[in-house]
Amino acid sequence: MSLRNVASVVGLLLAFVGLSMLSAVGVSLIYGDGAALPLLLAATATAGVGFGVYRGTGVEGDLSLREGYAIVTFAWVATGVFGALPYLFTGVIDSFWGAVFESMSGFTTTGATIFADIEALPEGILFWRALTHWLGGMGIIVLAVAILPYLGVGGMQLFKAEVPGPTPERLRPRITQTAKLLWLVYLGMTAAQILLYLPGGMSLFDAVTHTFATLATGGFSTKNASMGHFQSPYIQYVTILFMYLAGVNFTLHFRAATGRLDYLRDVEWRFFTGVILGAAGILVAVNLATGTYALSDLEVTVRDSLFTAVSLTTTTGFVTADFEGWANGTQMVLFALLFVGGMAGSTGGGVKAVRVLLLLKQSGMELRKHLHPRAVLLARVGRHVVPEHVLANVIGFVILYLLLLLAGAAALGFLGIDPLTALGASAATVGNIGPGLGAVGATDNYGWMSGPALAILSFLMVVGRLEIYTVLLLFLPETWKRRSRRVTR
């Protein structure tokens, strides 16, 4: 592995992040919130370091697959650290790990926050929080691979390491085209949601920031009550729609934009949609049966239940109701949704719907083998037989996911955090969800946690966002050994 190559690409990506901070400077100047100069200093420092590293190294030859994984991981770590500078320079956060946690939560689209009073923040900072979501949603790396080929740098291995799901699909033979098409869809959906928000009474600033957070399935809001601040059913239904769309594989959206409506043909889409509708139906029934909502408020019950089911399944983390006050049975349903996540190829986090579907099919197949020990049974998704190596990859991923979640919860427990909160916080950060259970629930924040606890959760967010394997591979000694074989463009 060439560390020179890794540093060069990470430096270029960091420079892009620094330049993107300038938009927050512009917002700060428009609103006169007094944060423009600190934001400008943060942007200058980030872009300067990035360009300096890029110019001082330079890529030699093609990138190897190992370098691709290293670039993805170190790019997210670097952007998380330097993305914390706006918080530190403006003084809205005085703790290093608190600032890194907030930044990492933005770029990984987790949506967990340490702020108790979000509405007291300068507009420039609120915009930067939302922008980190939007950039991280489709992935800084995916954006970069649309540019790097023009600089003579191959990008397929980066895209492979970044795009969620066990078998990412290429829409076009060239990865550059794929990245551009996905970003085109992303930009189109961003414009559409902003325009739909405005008739509901949202200001342009709130429409932009909440759109960024929605399509990234992030959850950062400019309001203390999150989406519950907007008492407009129209705004909440628009948010439900785009949270759901953001949780769907973007290749399906691209096909729809070109006239191919393949949603109903996609097995994962049917499963993902079924989970959301089934969970929302259970929440409505239990909330009505337990008297949490009155029958006369049926529309509100359906809206809050559907909003919560979509928000948690897609790992967005927006809230309109304090679901911690709902009946215990609904808590278990919501906790289960934390593990499903969005579809492969979406901006959602979690285990991913396709993995959950494959696990269920594998489990059913193992049960049938006990009845028919001599039968040759194959796991299928639609008409396609799932290769054994894919099933092994899925099983390995889920095992690592659960081990990481439990290890994170145990580490938080050793720091004195109660078991329910530790488990909820670990699940919420590994799955990039945001709100958890206990003291980090729907109406709570992470600001009371110590520096070591925030550092642990920041690490969990990065590992979860990068599909676990990408980061953990760097802890294997053989990853860093030199190999003569390279992966060409």
Beta strands, then each sheet from edge to edge (+ up, - down):
strand 1: 380-381
strand 2: 384-385
sheet 1: 1+ 2-
end
